[in-house]
């Protein structure tokens, strides 16, 4: 797991997509400041490759971590090729006073 850290206080848009071969169930979690704020649960009845994603815009103070975790039924969590799996994080604006 690689963790990102907020540089300044504000809203951060995080988007994590991956191509999985889940052999049944999958979970994708987005963590902000140590707490998971998004928890997806998918089911696919085949072992074919399929895209799964999670995203959220969330306010963070400066110097806070955010990251993603993923699990699935086969434990071959995702295709690691950069064309199929991406983690995007972007500063989305200031928190209104």
C-alpha positions, 0 to 999 in steps of 0.5 A: 500500500502506498499512502498519500498525504494532504499538503494543505487543508481542503477537499480532495477528490480520490478515484481508484479503479482496478481490473479484478478477477475476483472469483466471486466477491470483492471489496474496495475501501477508500481511507481518509485520515485512518477511517474508511469512508467508502466501502464497495462490495461487488459480486461477479459469478465468473472469473473474467476480468472486470473493472471496479472503482471507488471515488469520493470528494472529502475534506481533509486537514493538512498533513493527513493520509489517504489511501485505498485497500482492496480484497477479493475471493481469489486474493489475486487482487488486481491486474497491476498493469498501469493501463488497467489500474489507477489511483488518482488524487486531486486537490479539489478546493478550499473548505469554506470558512 
